[in-house]
Amino acid sequence: MNYITGTFQRMHLVGHMVHLAESDSIMFLGSPMVGELDELMGKGIYLSDIPFHDATRDVVLMSEQTKAQVRVLGGTRVSIG
């Protein structure tokens, strides 16, 4: 639940289930499926909430780097070859 607006937002998660035999329970290990920092923050999650070893963090950072490069280049096209 988004505590600011009081509304629920749908979130897609990717991960896997792990059986914990000692407690006879199942634990879900996963991450939100996002591609941009704005999308992450729109769900009330910050980059610091994502573990360093999680690929989601790399996807978000690469997206931000690409957006920054496009801004610096002014949207000009670069042809190779």
Secondary structure, DSSP 4 states (H G I P E B T S, - for coil): -BTTTTB-----EEEEEEEETTTTEEEEEEEE--SSHHHHHHTT--GGGS-TT-HHHHHHHHHHHHHHHHHHHTT------
